[in-house]
């Protein structure tokens, strides 16, 4: 997973930051943050299906 994507997940899911706060820290727009987060979470869910 790319470092930027990993940082977005950590900030959103573990630190509870909003997309706007993530935008301010990373320079990625709030909409792009939302898209990256959704795509990555879907990928993680698909990968986990193999184990459950």
C-alpha positions, -999 to +999 in steps of 0.1 A: +000+000+000+014+034-009+025+056+020+000+083+012-029+059+012-017+043+045-014+078+061-049+087+050-063+055+066-044+061+098-056+097+100-092+089+092-098+056+110-073+057+139-070+094+146-106+103+136-097+132+114-121+146+088-115+146+051-109+184+053-083+180+081-066+153+060-067+176+030-050+204+050-022+180+061-016+161+029-025+186+002-048+161-014-084+174-019-111+162+004-128+145-025-096+127-036-091+116+001-126+102+001-121+083-031-087+068-020-102+058+014-132+041-002-111+023-028-086+011-003-112-001+022-130-021-006-097-037-016-091-047+020-126-061+023-121-082-009-087-095+004-102-104+037-129-125+021-103-151+013-097-156+050-133-157+063 
